[in-house]
Amino acid sequence: MTQITLIKGDITKQRVDVVINAANSSLLGGGGVDGAIHRAGGPEILAECRRLRASHYGKGLPTGRAVATTAGLLPAGHVVHTVGPVYRAERYEQQAQLLASCYRESLRLAVLELGARSVAFPAVSTGVYGWPMEDGARIALSTVAEVLAEDPVKAVADLEVRFVLFGAEAYEIFARVREELGLGPAGGEPAGR
C-alpha cells in the first residue's frame, strides 16, 4: 500500500532508496539540507555533481528540475537533487508551479527511473529560500498525492514517500495540512529505515 509518512528527523540518516536534496543550482553543495547531504554523503556526491556540471548542466540545474547521483556514504541508494524557487510573493503563481515541479520531477525520477520503493523528501524551499511553511506543505503534499495517483506510479506496490521535517513546528504544520487535504492523520513518527 502506498503511504505518505511524516517524521521529525535528520534526512541524512534515512534508510531509504532515494533521498531528495534541496540543492542549489550549482549542484556543488551549500547550506541547509544541501550542505548536510554533501557533508554526510562525502566526496563521491560532489565528484558526481561536478561531472554533471561539466557535461549536462554547465549553467547549473534549472529551478524545478531534478537529477540523480550516488548517495555516497548516506544510508540511501541515490540522491535526487532538485532546485526549489526562492519565494517571491509578487511572482507567486510562477514560483508555486516551479516548487510543485521539484516534487513531481523528483518523485517520478526516483520511482520510475531509479526503481525506488522508499523516498525521503525535505520541505523544499522553506528554509533559506523563504517559502512559507504552510503553503510549502500544501504544495508538497498535494503534488506528491497527485503523482502517486498517476499511471504508472500508482502501479508501484508498497511505495513510501516520507517527509523528513526538521523540528516540531514544521512537523505540526505538515501534519495539519496533510489532514486538511484528506490524506489521513499523520500518525506516529516511524523509525528511519
Secondary structure as the mmCIF struct_conf table of DSSP 4:
data_model
#
loop_
_struct_conf.conf_type_id
_struct_conf.id
_struct_conf.beg_label_comp_id
_struct_conf.beg_label_asym_id
_struct_conf.beg_label_seq_id
_struct_conf.end_label_comp_id
_struct_conf.end_label_asym_id
_struct_conf.end_label_seq_id
STRN STRN1 GLN A 3 LYS A 8
BEND BEND1 GLY A 9 GLY A 9
HELX_RH_3T_P HELX_RH_3T_P1 ILE A 11 LYS A 13
STRN STRN2 VAL A 16 ALA A 23
TURN_TY1_P TURN_TY1_P1 SER A 25 SER A 26
BEND BEND2 LEU A 28 LEU A 28
BEND BEND3 GLY A 31 GLY A 31
HELX_RH_AL_P HELX_RH_AL_P1 GLY A 32 GLY A 41
HELX_RH_AL_P HELX_RH_AL_P2 PRO A 43 SER A 55
TURN_TY1_P TURN_TY1_P2 HIS A 56 HIS A 56
TURN_TY1_P TURN_TY1_P3 GLY A 58 LYS A 59
HELX_LH_PP_P HELX_LH_PP_P1 LEU A 61 PRO A 62
TURN_TY1_P TURN_TY1_P4 THR A 63 GLY A 64
STRN STRN3 ALA A 66 THR A 70
TURN_TY1_P TURN_TY1_P5 GLY A 72 LEU A 73
BEND BEND4 LEU A 74 PRO A 75
STRN STRN4 ALA A 76 VAL A 83
HELX_LH_PP_P HELX_LH_PP_P2 GLY A 84 TYR A 87
HELX_RH_3T_P HELX_RH_3T_P2 ALA A 89 ARG A 91
HELX_RH_AL_P HELX_RH_AL_P3 TYR A 92 ARG A 108
HELX_RH_PI_P HELX_RH_PI_P1 LEU A 109 GLU A 113
TURN_TY1_P TURN_TY1_P6 LEU A 114 LEU A 114
BEND BEND5 ARG A 117 ARG A 117
STRN STRN5 SER A 118 PHE A 121
TURN_TY1_P TURN_TY1_P7 VAL A 124 SER A 125
BEND BEND6 THR A 126 GLY A 127
TURN_TY1_P TURN_TY1_P8 VAL A 128 TYR A 129
HELX_RH_AL_P HELX_RH_AL_P4 MET A 133 LEU A 148
TURN_TY1_P TURN_TY1_P9 ALA A 149 ALA A 149
BEND BEND7 GLU A 150 GLU A 150
TURN_TY1_P TURN_TY1_P10 ASP A 151 PRO A 152
HELX_RH_3T_P HELX_RH_3T_P3 VAL A 153 ALA A 155
BEND BEND8 VAL A 156 VAL A 156
TURN_TY1_P TURN_TY1_P11 ALA A 157 ASP A 158
STRN STRN6 GLU A 160 LEU A 165
BEND BEND9 PHE A 166 GLY A 167
HELX_RH_AL_P HELX_RH_AL_P5 ALA A 168 GLU A 180
TURN_TY1_P TURN_TY1_P12 LEU A 181 GLY A 182
BEND BEND10 LEU A 183 LEU A 183
BEND BEND11 GLY A 188 GLY A 188
HELX_LH_PP_P HELX_LH_PP_P3 PRO A 190 GLY A 192
#
